[in-house]
Amino acid sequence: MSFPSPLSSSTVTRLSDIYRAGNGGVCGVVMGESGARAACGARFGCVFCGMGSNDRSLENMMQEEEYAHLKPLNDFRNYLLAVQWDMSRRELVGRTLSEAGYTRIQADTYNFGERVNMLRMLLSIDAAERDRAEAHSADMASGRIPDTDEDRELCDPQFEFVTPQQLVAIDFFLWMHHYAPHAFPALAVWHDVNVLGRRYPVPPLEAKPKTEIVLHGWYPVGQYDRDAPALGLRDFDAEQWNRYLHPERPGRYARTTGGEQTVYFEEASQFEVDAEAACAFVTCSYDTAFMLDNQNREAIESARFWLNEGFVKLPVGMAQRYQDMAKRGQYFARLAQRRNLTPAELDARLVACGISDGEHQVLLCREGPQLDLFAEAA
């Protein structure tokens, strides 16, 4: 008994063509009833998956003109593999605070500069794909290429890795970094690529070998208040103006589960960005004048803006964690400002002035008042 396929014949044909292109044109489907069946060699999944040393399926597809526009995706995947073990691109400041009031100094997530570089590359890839689609559409309209179903499909961009919604989410997290130079750092990168027209191609790099992740020590920060003040997400201006700008709100103050006062925020079941509001802001409100006006504002001000205006909602009960993240970034930014240190100089200071892991363990085990083993140079 036969059953009708839920897929159209054109969809099946398209899928077969993709698998054929992914294995060098040998075959797209394995058929037969006898013996062991071997795959044709095409594998598809996350385009940036780094489980293998190279993506043979994507490399095969790129050889055909129809899929040549996918080459930047493979270049970016190879870039991710190349920099994975490059510790110079990693962040030294730990993400947690020990009970002794110290933070770990060890290579962890990608540092601010590397995150910005990756964002530039992805935005450039998106921009190049839009340019390709526009040129393809012009060629079809002028008759330079045939009017076929496949070519009609290529008149539209085939992917977009950084949507306005995702850009706002990226911006919300980038401001937390102590090296973020100003408010709205991710939107400034978007403006650089999409308004000023700059492009940042993916550079070819030799992969760094796997290496040991060295623990440099522990640096004392107290409750992110030892050598510089940190208020985190609290916004004194919003506290004064919200009663006039947002009179419908039940109050002008907001507090975390730990009782700390912060800027107004809303909650959702998970971290959430209003897609429609983000698109309207990025494409309509954020212009060159807005960008220049925020070059001299603290990076944390953009996070306060996203929360206070309802673009971003925090997960229920997680506001204290975001407040701690904000205080960490603000603390180290102000520490660098107080001592007039460049990012490289601040990293060097954290390594040089910390205590060893053994000394930190002594502090954790000691009962009663903690003895500060950190003797800070004047």
Protein Blocks (a to p, Z undefined) as FASTA:
>chain_A
ZZddfbdfklmmmmmmmmmmmnoomambdcdjedjdddehiacddfkbckbmbdfklmmm
mmpmklmmmmmmmmmmmmmmmmmmmmklpcfbdcbdcfkopacdddfdddfklmmmmmmm
mmmmmmmmmmmmmmmmmmmmnopaccdfklmmmmpcfbdfbdfklmmmmmmmmmmpmklm
bghkllmmmmmmmmnopacdddddddddddddddfbjcdehjoplmoccekjacfklmmm
mmmmmmmbmbfbdcdfkopacddddddfbdcddfklmmmmmmmmmcfklmmmmmmgcfkl
mmmmmmmnomaccdehilmmmmmmmmmmmmmmmmmmmnopafklmmmmmmmmmccfklmm
mmmmpgcjdddfbdcdZZ
